[in-house]
Amino acid sequence: MLTDENSMWGADIYIDVSKEVPGVKMTTISGTFLTKVFEGPYQNASKWAQEMNDYVKSKGKTMNKLYFSYTTCPKCAKVYGKNYVVLFAQIG
């Protein structure tokens, strides 16, 4: 599952499926991506986004789109003591 954090109060959620799902908007995500893993509270998302942008630039690339993959829910993160989030930068 990937999310596109497109505003402070909303996000588009992309879920991998193996066939068409009736009644929903279907899309395909493709391209070349750089990824980076972050750890910490969800409130650091904007900091991570900036760090990811800097990382992409350090590789001589341009970021076209940024997706987040949350590996745990907030409750699970408390249980495990870690909260890993993977950022996927679609690059051009």
PDB file of N, CA, C and O in Angstrom:
ATOM      1  N   MET A   1       0.844  -1.166   0.000  1.00  0.00           N
ATOM      2  CA  MET A   1       0.000   0.000   0.000  1.00  0.00           C
ATOM      3  C   MET A   1       0.893   1.234   0.000  1.00  0.00           C
ATOM      4  O   MET A   1       1.850   1.317   0.769  1.00  0.00           O
ATOM      5  N   LEU A   2       0.578   2.181  -0.858  1.00  0.00           N
ATOM      6  CA  LEU A   2       1.272   3.455  -0.907  1.00  0.00           C
ATOM      7  C   LEU A   2       0.265   4.571  -0.690  1.00  0.00           C
ATOM      8  O   LEU A   2      -0.907   4.441  -1.044  1.00  0.00           O
ATOM      9  N   THR A   3       0.729   5.667  -0.106  1.00  0.00           N
ATOM     10  CA  THR A   3      -0.127   6.842   0.017  1.00  0.00           C
ATOM     11  C   THR A   3       0.562   8.031  -0.624  1.00  0.00           C
ATOM     12  O   THR A   3       1.787   8.147  -0.623  1.00  0.00           O
ATOM     13  N   ASP A   4      -0.251   8.894  -1.161  1.00  0.00           N
ATOM     14  CA  ASP A   4       0.208  10.143  -1.739  1.00  0.00           C
ATOM     15  C   ASP A   4      -0.304  11.226  -0.798  1.00  0.00           C
ATOM     16  O   ASP A   4      -1.472  11.608  -0.865  1.00  0.00           O
ATOM     17  N   GLU A   5       0.552  11.712   0.064  1.00  0.00           N
ATOM     18  CA  GLU A   5       0.155  12.719   1.060  1.00  0.00           C
ATOM     19  C   GLU A   5      -0.017  14.048   0.342  1.00  0.00           C
ATOM     20  O   GLU A   5       0.878  14.892   0.357  1.00  0.00           O
ATOM     21  N   ASN A   6      -1.190  14.229  -0.295  1.00  0.00           N
ATOM     22  CA  ASN A   6      -1.385  15.373  -1.169  1.00  0.00           C
ATOM     23  C   ASN A   6      -1.867  16.641  -0.476  1.00  0.00           C
ATOM     24  O   ASN A   6      -1.974  17.687  -1.117  1.00  0.00           O
ATOM     25  N   SER A   7      -2.163  16.570   0.829  1.00  0.00           N
ATOM     26  CA  SER A   7      -2.517  17.774   1.584  1.00  0.00           C
ATOM     27  C   SER A   7      -2.359  17.474   3.072  1.00  0.00           C
ATOM     28  O   SER A   7      -2.123  16.333   3.467  1.00  0.00           O
ATOM     29  N   MET A   8      -2.493  18.513   3.884  1.00  0.00           N
ATOM     30  CA  MET A   8      -2.389  18.326   5.345  1.00  0.00           C
ATOM     31  C   MET A   8      -3.504  17.419   5.872  1.00  0.00           C
ATOM     32  O   MET A   8      -3.345  16.768   6.905  1.00  0.00           O
ATOM     33  N   TRP A   9      -4.628  17.382   5.157  1.00  0.00           N
ATOM     34  CA  TRP A   9      -5.791  16.680   5.682  1.00  0.00           C
ATOM     35  C   TRP A   9      -6.265  15.536   4.796  1.00  0.00           C
ATOM     36  O   TRP A   9      -7.336  14.979   5.034  1.00  0.00           O
ATOM     37  N   GLY A  10      -5.492  15.179   3.785  1.00  0.00           N
ATOM     38  CA  GLY A  10      -5.957  14.114   2.913  1.00  0.00           C
ATOM     39  C   GLY A  10      -4.835  13.405   2.187  1.00  0.00           C
ATOM     40  O   GLY A  10      -3.717  13.908   2.072  1.00  0.00           O
ATOM     41  N   ALA A  11      -5.164  12.241   1.709  1.00  0.00           N
ATOM     42  CA  ALA A  11      -4.195  11.447   0.958  1.00  0.00           C
ATOM     43  C   ALA A  11      -4.945  10.494   0.038  1.00  0.00           C
ATOM     44  O   ALA A  11      -6.059  10.063   0.337  1.00  0.00           O
ATOM     45  N   ASP A  12      -4.315  10.176  -1.083  1.00  0.00           N
ATOM     46  CA  ASP A  12      -4.821   9.117  -1.945  1.00  0.00           C
ATOM     47  C   ASP A  12      -4.100   7.849  -1.519  1.00  0.00           C
ATOM     48  O   ASP A  12      -2.896   7.864  -1.264  1.00  0.00           O
ATOM     49  N   ILE A  13      -4.835   6.765  -1.446  1.00  0.00           N
ATOM     50  CA  ILE A  13      -4.265   5.480  -1.040  1.00  0.00           C
ATOM     51  C   ILE A  13      -4.270   4.540  -2.236  1.00  0.00           C
ATOM     52  O   ILE A  13      -5.289   4.373  -2.906  1.00  0.00           O
ATOM     53  N   TYR A  14      -3.125   3.934  -2.490  1.00  0.00           N
ATOM     54  CA  TYR A  14      -2.968   2.996  -3.606  1.00  0.00           C
ATOM     55  C   TYR A  14      -2.707   1.613  -3.018  1.00  0.00           C
ATOM     56  O   TYR A  14      -1.744   1.413  -2.278  1.00  0.00           O
ATOM     57  N   ILE A  15      -3.568   0.673  -3.353  1.00  0.00           N
ATOM     58  CA  ILE A  15      -3.473  -0.692  -2.835  1.00  0.00           C
ATOM     59  C   ILE A  15      -3.238  -1.635  -4.001  1.00  0.00           C
ATOM     60  O   ILE A  15      -3.956  -1.593  -5.000  1.00  0.00           O
ATOM     61  N   ASP A  16      -2.234  -2.482  -3.870  1.00  0.00           N
ATOM     62  CA  ASP A  16      -1.905  -3.449  -4.918  1.00  0.00           C
ATOM     63  C   ASP A  16      -2.995  -4.514  -4.989  1.00  0.00           C
ATOM     64  O   ASP A  16      -3.310  -5.152  -3.984  1.00  0.00           O
ATOM     65  N   VAL A  17      -3.569  -4.706  -6.178  1.00  0.00           N
ATOM     66  CA  VAL A  17      -4.590  -5.730  -6.385  1.00  0.00           C
ATOM     67  C   VAL A  17      -4.211  -6.568  -7.599  1.00  0.00           C
ATOM     68  O   VAL A  17      -3.445  -6.135  -8.459  1.00  0.00           O
ATOM     69  N   SER A  18      -4.756  -7.758  -7.649  1.00  0.00           N
ATOM     70  CA  SER A  18      -4.412  -8.666  -8.748  1.00  0.00           C
ATOM     71  C   SER A  18      -5.428  -8.648  -9.892  1.00  0.00           C
ATOM     72  O   SER A  18      -5.192  -9.242 -10.944  1.00  0.00           O
ATOM     73  N   LYS A  19      -6.572  -7.959  -9.681  1.00  0.00           N
ATOM     74  CA  LYS A  19      -7.574  -7.871 -10.745  1.00  0.00           C
ATOM     75  C   LYS A  19      -8.387  -6.593 -10.560  1.00  0.00           C
ATOM     76  O   LYS A  19      -8.278  -5.924  -9.532  1.00  0.00           O
ATOM     77  N   GLU A  20      -9.189  -6.265 -11.544  1.00  0.00           N
ATOM     78  CA  GLU A  20     -10.041  -5.081 -11.483  1.00  0.00           C
ATOM     79  C   GLU A  20     -10.999  -5.176 -10.297  1.00  0.00           C
ATOM     80  O   GLU A  20     -11.517  -6.250  -9.991  1.00  0.00           O
ATOM     81  N   VAL A  21     -11.229  -4.045  -9.636  1.00  0.00           N
ATOM     82  CA  VAL A  21     -12.171  -3.984  -8.522  1.00  0.00           C
ATOM     83  C   VAL A  21     -13.340  -3.121  -8.968  1.00  0.00           C
ATOM     84  O   VAL A  21     -13.164  -1.931  -9.232  1.00  0.00           O
ATOM     85  N   PRO A  22     -14.534  -3.702  -9.056  1.00  0.00           N
ATOM     86  CA  PRO A  22     -15.700  -2.949  -9.524  1.00  0.00           C
ATOM     87  C   PRO A  22     -16.016  -1.762  -8.607  1.00  0.00           C
ATOM     88  O   PRO A  22     -15.936  -1.870  -7.383  1.00  0.00           O
ATOM     89  N   GLY A  23     -16.372  -0.643  -9.210  1.00  0.00           N
ATOM     90  CA  GLY A  23     -16.832   0.513  -8.452  1.00  0.00           C
ATOM     91  C   GLY A  23     -15.743   1.414  -7.890  1.00  0.00           C
ATOM     92  O   GLY A  23     -16.043   2.350  -7.148  1.00  0.00           O
ATOM     93  N   VAL A  24     -14.490   1.153  -8.227  1.00  0.00           N
ATOM     94  CA  VAL A  24     -13.413   2.025  -7.732  1.00  0.00           C
ATOM     95  C   VAL A  24     -12.575   2.517  -8.912  1.00  0.00           C
ATOM     96  O   VAL A  24     -12.541   1.896  -9.974  1.00  0.00           O
ATOM     97  N   LYS A  25     -11.909   3.636  -8.701  1.00  0.00           N
ATOM     98  CA  LYS A  25     -11.013   4.174  -9.732  1.00  0.00           C
ATOM     99  C   LYS A  25      -9.724   3.364  -9.707  1.00  0.00           C
ATOM    100  O   LYS A  25      -9.054   3.286  -8.678  1.00  0.00           O
ATOM    101  N   MET A  26      -9.383   2.766 -10.830  1.00  0.00           N
ATOM    102  CA  MET A  26      -8.167   1.956 -10.933  1.00  0.00           C
ATOM    103  C   MET A  26      -7.072   2.790 -11.589  1.00  0.00           C
ATOM    104  O   MET A  26      -7.348   3.598 -12.476  1.00  0.00           O
ATOM    105  N   THR A  27      -5.838   2.594 -11.154  1.00  0.00           N
ATOM    106  CA  THR A  27      -4.697   3.292 -11.737  1.00  0.00           C
ATOM    107  C   THR A  27      -3.471   2.393 -11.689  1.00  0.00           C
ATOM    108  O   THR A  27      -3.425   1.425 -10.930  1.00  0.00           O
ATOM    109  N   THR A  28      -2.497   2.719 -12.493  1.00  0.00           N
ATOM    110  CA  THR A  28      -1.233   1.987 -12.510  1.00  0.00           C
ATOM    111  C   THR A  28      -0.118   2.971 -12.203  1.00  0.00           C
ATOM    112  O   THR A  28      -0.075   4.067 -12.761  1.00  0.00           O
ATOM    113  N   ILE A  29       0.773   2.577 -11.324  1.00  0.00           N
ATOM    114  CA  ILE A  29       1.936   3.399 -10.996  1.00  0.00           C
ATOM    115  C   ILE A  29       3.150   2.718 -11.602  1.00  0.00           C
ATOM    116  O   ILE A  29       3.405   1.540 -11.354  1.00  0.00           O
ATOM    117  N   SER A  30       3.891   3.468 -12.395  1.00  0.00           N
ATOM    118  CA  SER A  30       5.105   2.909 -12.978  1.00  0.00           C
ATOM    119  C   SER A  30       6.163   3.990 -13.041  1.00  0.00           C
ATOM    120  O   SER A  30       5.868   5.173 -12.872  1.00  0.00           O
ATOM    121  N   GLY A  31       7.380   3.587 -13.281  1.00  0.00           N
ATOM    122  CA  GLY A  31       8.467   4.546 -13.403  1.00  0.00           C
ATOM    123  C   GLY A  31       9.717   4.037 -12.725  1.00  0.00           C
ATOM    124  O   GLY A  31       9.846   2.853 -12.416  1.00  0.00           O
ATOM    125  N   THR A  32      10.634   4.957 -12.502  1.00  0.00           N
ATOM    126  CA  THR A  32      11.877   4.666 -11.794  1.00  0.00           C
ATOM    127  C   THR A  32      11.795   5.349 -10.439  1.00  0.00           C
ATOM    128  O   THR A  32      11.379   6.504 -10.340  1.00  0.00           O
ATOM    129  N   PHE A  33      12.192   4.631  -9.396  1.00  0.00           N
ATOM    130  CA  PHE A  33      12.043   5.142  -8.035  1.00  0.00           C
ATOM    131  C   PHE A  33      13.341   5.040  -7.252  1.00  0.00           C
ATOM    132  O   PHE A  33      14.136   4.122  -7.453  1.00  0.00           O
ATOM    133  N   LEU A  34      13.541   6.000  -6.357  1.00  0.00           N
ATOM    134  CA  LEU A  34      14.545   5.908  -5.300  1.00  0.00           C
ATOM    135  C   LEU A  34      13.768   5.738  -4.010  1.00  0.00           C
ATOM    136  O   LEU A  34      12.728   6.369  -3.822  1.00  0.00           O
ATOM    137  N   THR A  35      14.264   4.891  -3.118  1.00  0.00           N
ATOM    138  CA  THR A  35      13.572   4.678  -1.846  1.00  0.00           C
ATOM    139  C   THR A  35      14.518   4.959  -0.691  1.00  0.00           C
ATOM    140  O   THR A  35      15.740   4.891  -0.825  1.00  0.00           O
ATOM    141  N   LYS A  36      13.919   5.276   0.439  1.00  0.00           N
ATOM    142  CA  LYS A  36      14.693   5.523   1.653  1.00  0.00           C
ATOM    143  C   LYS A  36      13.782   5.192   2.834  1.00  0.00           C
ATOM    144  O   LYS A  36      12.591   5.503   2.817  1.00  0.00           O
ATOM    145  N   VAL A  37      14.353   4.561   3.858  1.00  0.00           N
ATOM    146  CA  VAL A  37      13.589   4.169   5.050  1.00  0.00           C
ATOM    147  C   VAL A  37      13.830   5.194   6.154  1.00  0.00           C
ATOM    148  O   VAL A  37      14.960   5.611   6.407  1.00  0.00           O
ATOM    149  N   PHE A  38      12.739   5.586   6.800  1.00  0.00           N
ATOM    150  CA  PHE A  38      12.794   6.518   7.921  1.00  0.00           C
ATOM    151  C   PHE A  38      12.185   5.845   9.146  1.00  0.00           C
ATOM    152  O   PHE A  38      11.385   4.918   9.019  1.00  0.00           O
ATOM    153  N   GLU A  39      12.564   6.311  10.320  1.00  0.00           N
ATOM    154  CA  GLU A  39      12.022   5.764  11.562  1.00  0.00           C
ATOM    155  C   GLU A  39      11.682   6.926  12.482  1.00  0.00           C
ATOM    156  O   GLU A  39      12.475   7.853  12.649  1.00  0.00           O
ATOM    157  N   GLY A  40      10.503   6.867  13.073  1.00  0.00           N
ATOM    158  CA  GLY A  40      10.084   7.904  14.004  1.00  0.00           C
ATOM    159  C   GLY A  40       8.587   8.111  13.931  1.00  0.00           C
ATOM    160  O   GLY A  40       7.883   7.385  13.229  1.00  0.00           O
ATOM    161  N   PRO A  41       8.098   9.116  14.666  1.00  0.00           N
ATOM    162  CA  PRO A  41       6.652   9.372  14.691  1.00  0.00           C
ATOM    163  C   PRO A  41       6.154   9.937  13.365  1.00  0.00           C
ATOM    164  O   PRO A  41       6.898  10.581  12.625  1.00  0.00           O
ATOM    165  N   TYR A  42       4.883   9.680  13.084  1.00  0.00           N
ATOM    166  CA  TYR A  42       4.267  10.129  11.835  1.00  0.00           C
ATOM    167  C   TYR A  42       4.346  11.646  11.659  1.00  0.00           C
ATOM    168  O   TYR A  42       4.339  12.139  10.532  1.00  0.00           O
ATOM    169  N   GLN A  43       4.421  12.378  12.754  1.00  0.00           N
ATOM    170  CA  GLN A  43       4.480  13.841  12.664  1.00  0.00           C
ATOM    171  C   GLN A  43       5.745  14.324  11.953  1.00  0.00           C
ATOM    172  O   GLN A  43       5.838  15.502  11.607  1.00  0.00           O
ATOM    173  N   ASN A  44       6.714  13.441  11.729  1.00  0.00           N
ATOM    174  CA  ASN A  44       7.944  13.797  11.025  1.00  0.00           C
ATOM    175  C   ASN A  44       7.815  13.695   9.509  1.00  0.00           C
ATOM    176  O   ASN A  44       8.803  13.867   8.796  1.00  0.00           O
ATOM    177  N   ALA A  45       6.625  13.420   9.011  1.00  0.00           N
ATOM    178  CA  ALA A  45       6.433  13.177   7.571  1.00  0.00           C
ATOM    179  C   ALA A  45       6.958  14.319   6.708  1.00  0.00           C
ATOM    180  O   ALA A  45       7.609  14.068   5.694  1.00  0.00           O
ATOM    181  N   SER A  46       6.690  15.565   7.085  1.00  0.00           N
ATOM    182  CA  SER A  46       7.155  16.682   6.253  1.00  0.00           C
ATOM    183  C   SER A  46       8.680  16.787   6.299  1.00  0.00           C
ATOM    184  O   SER A  46       9.304  17.140   5.298  1.00  0.00           O
ATOM    185  N   LYS A  47       9.276  16.489   7.432  1.00  0.00           N
ATOM    186  CA  LYS A  47      10.740  16.477   7.551  1.00  0.00           C
ATOM    187  C   LYS A  47      11.322  15.386   6.656  1.00  0.00           C
ATOM    188  O   LYS A  47      12.318  15.611   5.968  1.00  0.00           O
ATOM    189  N   TRP A  48      10.705  14.210   6.664  1.00  0.00           N
ATOM    190  CA  TRP A  48      11.168  13.096   5.828  1.00  0.00           C
ATOM    191  C   TRP A  48      11.042  13.455   4.352  1.00  0.00           C
ATOM    192  O   TRP A  48      11.926  13.137   3.556  1.00  0.00           O
ATOM    193  N   ALA A  49       9.948  14.114   3.987  1.00  0.00           N
ATOM    194  CA  ALA A  49       9.734  14.501   2.588  1.00  0.00           C
ATOM    195  C   ALA A  49      10.850  15.441   2.134  1.00  0.00           C
ATOM    196  O   ALA A  49      11.367  15.300   1.026  1.00  0.00           O
ATOM    197  N   GLN A  50      11.221  16.394   2.978  1.00  0.00           N
ATOM    198  CA  GLN A  50      12.302  17.319   2.629  1.00  0.00           C
ATOM    199  C   GLN A  50      13.629  16.576   2.531  1.00  0.00           C
ATOM    200  O   GLN A  50      14.415  16.822   1.616  1.00  0.00           O
ATOM    201  N   GLU A  51      13.879  15.672   3.469  1.00  0.00           N
ATOM    202  CA  GLU A  51      15.119  14.884   3.433  1.00  0.00           C
ATOM    203  C   GLU A  51      15.172  14.016   2.180  1.00  0.00           C
ATOM    204  O   GLU A  51      16.235  13.838   1.586  1.00  0.00           O
ATOM    205  N   MET A  52      14.015  13.475   1.780  1.00  0.00           N
ATOM    206  CA  MET A  52      13.958  12.650   0.571  1.00  0.00           C
ATOM    207  C   MET A  52      14.235  13.504  -0.659  1.00  0.00           C
ATOM    208  O   MET A  52      14.947  13.076  -1.567  1.00  0.00           O
ATOM    209  N   ASN A  53      13.677  14.703  -0.692  1.00  0.00           N
ATOM    210  CA  ASN A  53      13.918  15.604  -1.806  1.00  0.00           C
ATOM    211  C   ASN A  53      15.415  15.929  -1.911  1.00  0.00           C
ATOM    212  O   ASN A  53      15.977  15.935  -3.007  1.00  0.00           O
ATOM    213  N   ASP A  54      16.047  16.195  -0.782  1.00  0.00           N
ATOM    214  CA  ASP A  54      17.492  16.468  -0.767  1.00  0.00           C
ATOM    215  C   ASP A  54      18.284  15.247  -1.243  1.00  0.00           C
ATOM    216  O   ASP A  54      19.267  15.382  -1.973  1.00  0.00           O
ATOM    217  N   TYR A  55      17.849  14.059  -0.826  1.00  0.00           N
ATOM    218  CA  TYR A  55      18.512  12.817  -1.229  1.00  0.00           C
ATOM    219  C   TYR A  55      18.436  12.624  -2.744  1.00  0.00           C
ATOM    220  O   TYR A  55      19.425  12.268  -3.385  1.00  0.00           O
ATOM    221  N   VAL A  56      17.256  12.862  -3.303  1.00  0.00           N
ATOM    222  CA  VAL A  56      17.063  12.725  -4.755  1.00  0.00           C
ATOM    223  C   VAL A  56      17.978  13.712  -5.495  1.00  0.00           C
ATOM    224  O   VAL A  56      18.629  13.349  -6.475  1.00  0.00           O
ATOM    225  N   LYS A  57      18.019  14.946  -5.022  1.00  0.00           N
ATOM    226  CA  LYS A  57      18.882  15.956  -5.647  1.00  0.00           C
ATOM    227  C   LYS A  57      20.352  15.566  -5.557  1.00  0.00           C
ATOM    228  O   LYS A  57      21.120  15.818  -6.485  1.00  0.00           O
ATOM    229  N   SER A  58      20.752  14.944  -4.427  1.00  0.00           N
ATOM    230  CA  SER A  58      22.154  14.533  -4.262  1.00  0.00           C
ATOM    231  C   SER A  58      22.548  13.454  -5.261  1.00  0.00           C
ATOM    232  O   SER A  58      23.731  13.268  -5.544  1.00  0.00           O
ATOM    233  N   LYS A  59      21.564  12.748  -5.791  1.00  0.00           N
ATOM    234  CA  LYS A  59      21.798  11.723  -6.808  1.00  0.00           C
ATOM    235  C   LYS A  59      21.716  12.297  -8.221  1.00  0.00           C
ATOM    236  O   LYS A  59      21.813  11.564  -9.205  1.00  0.00           O
ATOM    237  N   GLY A  60      21.533  13.624  -8.310  1.00  0.00           N
ATOM    238  CA  GLY A  60      21.448  14.270  -9.623  1.00  0.00           C
ATOM    239  C   GLY A  60      20.137  14.033 -10.330  1.00  0.00           C
ATOM    240  O   GLY A  60      20.076  14.119 -11.557  1.00  0.00           O
ATOM    241  N   LYS A  61      19.090  13.739  -9.594  1.00  0.00           N
ATOM    242  CA  LYS A  61      17.778  13.431 -10.173  1.00  0.00           C
ATOM    243  C   LYS A  61      16.751  14.477  -9.756  1.00  0.00           C
ATOM    244  O   LYS A  61      17.005  15.307  -8.883  1.00  0.00           O
ATOM    245  N   THR A  62      15.597  14.419 -10.392  1.00  0.00           N
ATOM    246  CA  THR A  62      14.472  15.283 -10.058  1.00  0.00           C
ATOM    247  C   THR A  62      13.314  14.417  -9.584  1.00  0.00           C
ATOM    248  O   THR A  62      13.005  13.400 -10.204  1.00  0.00           O
ATOM    249  N   MET A  63      12.676  14.812  -8.493  1.00  0.00           N
ATOM    250  CA  MET A  63      11.542  14.044  -7.976  1.00  0.00           C
ATOM    251  C   MET A  63      10.258  14.522  -8.655  1.00  0.00           C
ATOM    252  O   MET A  63       9.930  15.708  -8.631  1.00  0.00           O
ATOM    253  N   ASN A  64       9.538  13.571  -9.264  1.00  0.00           N
ATOM    254  CA  ASN A  64       8.263  13.872  -9.911  1.00  0.00           C
ATOM    255  C   ASN A  64       7.089  13.697  -8.958  1.00  0.00           C
ATOM    256  O   ASN A  64       6.114  14.445  -9.027  1.00  0.00           O
ATOM    257  N   LYS A  65       7.180  12.716  -8.074  1.00  0.00           N
ATOM    258  CA  LYS A  65       6.073  12.370  -7.178  1.00  0.00           C
ATOM    259  C   LYS A  65       6.662  11.662  -5.962  1.00  0.00           C
ATOM    260  O   LYS A  65       7.708  11.020  -6.063  1.00  0.00           O
ATOM    261  N   LEU A  66       6.002  11.775  -4.826  1.00  0.00           N
ATOM    262  CA  LEU A  66       6.470  11.129  -3.608  1.00  0.00           C
ATOM    263  C   LEU A  66       5.345  10.310  -2.993  1.00  0.00           C
ATOM    264  O   LEU A  66       4.233  10.803  -2.803  1.00  0.00           O
ATOM    265  N   TYR A  67       5.646   9.067  -2.688  1.00  0.00           N
ATOM    266  CA  TYR A  67       4.693   8.161  -2.052  1.00  0.00           C
ATOM    267  C   TYR A  67       5.263   7.683  -0.723  1.00  0.00           C
ATOM    268  O   TYR A  67       6.477   7.552  -0.567  1.00  0.00           O
ATOM    269  N   PHE A  68       4.377   7.426   0.228  1.00  0.00           N
ATOM    270  CA  PHE A  68       4.751   6.905   1.540  1.00  0.00           C
ATOM    271  C   PHE A  68       4.209   5.491   1.689  1.00  0.00           C
ATOM    272  O   PHE A  68       3.096   5.198   1.253  1.00  0.00           O
ATOM    273  N   SER A  69       4.990   4.624   2.302  1.00  0.00           N
ATOM    274  CA  SER A  69       4.525   3.279   2.652  1.00  0.00           C
ATOM    275  C   SER A  69       4.718   3.118   4.150  1.00  0.00           C
ATOM    276  O   SER A  69       5.845   3.080   4.643  1.00  0.00           O
ATOM    277  N   TYR A  70       3.601   3.023   4.872  1.00  0.00           N
ATOM    278  CA  TYR A  70       3.634   2.886   6.323  1.00  0.00           C
ATOM    279  C   TYR A  70       3.658   1.404   6.667  1.00  0.00           C
ATOM    280  O   TYR A  70       2.746   0.664   6.299  1.00  0.00           O
ATOM    281  N   THR A  71       4.695   0.969   7.370  1.00  0.00           N
ATOM    282  CA  THR A  71       4.852  -0.460   7.647  1.00  0.00           C
ATOM    283  C   THR A  71       4.057  -0.917   8.859  1.00  0.00           C
ATOM    284  O   THR A  71       3.817  -2.113   9.028  1.00  0.00           O
ATOM    285  N   THR A  72       3.650   0.017   9.702  1.00  0.00           N
ATOM    286  CA  THR A  72       2.851  -0.334  10.886  1.00  0.00           C
ATOM    287  C   THR A  72       1.803   0.747  11.132  1.00  0.00           C
ATOM    288  O   THR A  72       1.947   1.884  10.685  1.00  0.00           O
ATOM    289  N   CYS A  73       0.757   0.375  11.842  1.00  0.00           N
ATOM    290  CA  CYS A  73      -0.224   1.358  12.280  1.00  0.00           C
ATOM    291  C   CYS A  73       0.304   1.999  13.572  1.00  0.00           C
ATOM    292  O   CYS A  73       1.230   1.464  14.181  1.00  0.00           O
ATOM    293  N   PRO A  74      -0.260   3.123  13.996  1.00  0.00           N
ATOM    294  CA  PRO A  74       0.244   3.764  15.216  1.00  0.00           C
ATOM    295  C   PRO A  74       0.245   2.854  16.446  1.00  0.00           C
ATOM    296  O   PRO A  74       1.183   2.898  17.243  1.00  0.00           O
ATOM    297  N   LYS A  75      -0.793   2.033  16.610  1.00  0.00           N
ATOM    298  CA  LYS A  75      -0.852   1.110  17.752  1.00  0.00           C
ATOM    299  C   LYS A  75       0.271   0.076  17.686  1.00  0.00           C
ATOM    300  O   LYS A  75       0.925  -0.204  18.691  1.00  0.00           O
ATOM    301  N   CYS A  76       0.491  -0.486  16.502  1.00  0.00           N
ATOM    302  CA  CYS A  76       1.546  -1.499  16.323  1.00  0.00           C
ATOM    303  C   CYS A  76       2.924  -0.900  16.556  1.00  0.00           C
ATOM    304  O   CYS A  76       3.803  -1.553  17.119  1.00  0.00           O
ATOM    305  N   ALA A  77       3.115   0.347  16.121  1.00  0.00           N
ATOM    306  CA  ALA A  77       4.403   1.009  16.322  1.00  0.00           C
ATOM    307  C   ALA A  77       4.717   1.106  17.811  1.00  0.00           C
ATOM    308  O   ALA A  77       5.868   0.943  18.216  1.00  0.00           O
ATOM    309  N   LYS A  78       3.698   1.370  18.626  1.00  0.00           N
ATOM    310  CA  LYS A  78       3.905   1.421  20.084  1.00  0.00           C
ATOM    311  C   LYS A  78       4.298   0.061  20.623  1.00  0.00           C
ATOM    312  O   LYS A  78       5.176  -0.042  21.479  1.00  0.00           O
ATOM    313  N   VAL A  79       3.650  -0.991  20.124  1.00  0.00           N
ATOM    314  CA  VAL A  79       3.945  -2.351  20.582  1.00  0.00           C
ATOM    315  C   VAL A  79       5.367  -2.755  20.205  1.00  0.00           C
ATOM    316  O   VAL A  79       6.105  -3.297  21.028  1.00  0.00           O
ATOM    317  N   TYR A  80       5.747  -2.487  18.954  1.00  0.00           N
ATOM    318  CA  TYR A  80       7.069  -2.880  18.461  1.00  0.00           C
ATOM    319  C   TYR A  80       8.175  -1.922  18.894  1.00  0.00           C
ATOM    320  O   TYR A  80       9.349  -2.291  18.882  1.00  0.00           O
ATOM    321  N   GLY A  81       7.815  -0.703  19.272  1.00  0.00           N
ATOM    322  CA  GLY A  81       8.804   0.274  19.691  1.00  0.00           C
ATOM    323  C   GLY A  81       9.515   0.961  18.546  1.00  0.00           C
ATOM    324  O   GLY A  81      10.424   1.758  18.780  1.00  0.00           O
ATOM    325  N   LYS A  82       9.130   0.678  17.329  1.00  0.00           N
ATOM    326  CA  LYS A  82       9.716   1.299  16.139  1.00  0.00           C
ATOM    327  C   LYS A  82       8.607   1.606  15.144  1.00  0.00           C
ATOM    328  O   LYS A  82       7.588   0.917  15.097  1.00  0.00           O
ATOM    329  N   ASN A  83       8.820   2.642  14.354  1.00  0.00           N
ATOM    330  CA  ASN A  83       7.845   3.010  13.333  1.00  0.00           C
ATOM    331  C   ASN A  83       8.596   3.297  12.039  1.00  0.00           C
ATOM    332  O   ASN A  83       9.067   4.413  11.821  1.00  0.00           O
ATOM    333  N   TYR A  84       8.704   2.302  11.196  1.00  0.00           N
ATOM    334  CA  TYR A  84       9.413   2.462   9.930  1.00  0.00           C
ATOM    335  C   TYR A  84       8.455   2.925   8.837  1.00  0.00           C
ATOM    336  O   TYR A  84       7.346   2.409   8.705  1.00  0.00           O
ATOM    337  N   VAL A  85       8.903   3.905   8.058  1.00  0.00           N
ATOM    338  CA  VAL A  85       8.139   4.417   6.930  1.00  0.00           C
ATOM    339  C   VAL A  85       9.092   4.456   5.741  1.00  0.00           C
ATOM    340  O   VAL A  85      10.207   4.967   5.845  1.00  0.00           O
ATOM    341  N   VAL A  86       8.643   3.909   4.610  1.00  0.00           N
ATOM    342  CA  VAL A  86       9.462   3.896   3.405  1.00  0.00           C
ATOM    343  C   VAL A  86       8.921   4.952   2.447  1.00  0.00           C
ATOM    344  O   VAL A  86       7.733   4.964   2.125  1.00  0.00           O
ATOM    345  N   LEU A  87       9.810   5.841   1.996  1.00  0.00           N
ATOM    346  CA  LEU A  87       9.420   6.842   1.013  1.00  0.00           C
ATOM    347  C   LEU A  87       9.896   6.410  -0.362  1.00  0.00           C
ATOM    348  O   LEU A  87      11.044   6.001  -0.535  1.00  0.00           O
ATOM    349  N   PHE A  88       9.000   6.505  -1.339  1.00  0.00           N
ATOM    350  CA  PHE A  88       9.281   6.160  -2.726  1.00  0.00           C
ATOM    351  C   PHE A  88       9.231   7.449  -3.539  1.00  0.00           C
ATOM    352  O   PHE A  88       8.172   8.061  -3.678  1.00  0.00           O
ATOM    353  N   ALA A  89      10.365   7.855  -4.067  1.00  0.00           N
ATOM    354  CA  ALA A  89      10.429   9.045  -4.911  1.00  0.00           C
ATOM    355  C   ALA A  89      10.450   8.613  -6.361  1.00  0.00           C
ATOM    356  O   ALA A  89      11.396   7.966  -6.811  1.00  0.00           O
ATOM    357  N   GLN A  90       9.409   8.970  -7.092  1.00  0.00           N
ATOM    358  CA  GLN A  90       9.404   8.706  -8.534  1.00  0.00           C
ATOM    359  C   GLN A  90      10.287   9.769  -9.166  1.00  0.00           C
ATOM    360  O   GLN A  90      10.047  10.965  -8.999  1.00  0.00           O
ATOM    361  N   ILE A  91      11.305   9.331  -9.888  1.00  0.00           N
ATOM    362  CA  ILE A  91      12.300  10.262 -10.397  1.00  0.00           C
ATOM    363  C   ILE A  91      12.267  10.369 -11.909  1.00  0.00           C
ATOM    364  O   ILE A  91      11.787   9.475 -12.606  1.00  0.00           O
ATOM    365  N   GLY A  92      12.784  11.471 -12.394  1.00  0.00           N
ATOM    366  CA  GLY A  92      12.846  11.675 -13.824  1.00  0.00           C
ATOM    367  C   GLY A  92      14.216  12.133 -14.236  1.00  0.00           C
ATOM    368  O   GLY A  92      14.462  12.359 -15.420  1.00  0.00           O
TER     369      GLY A  92
END
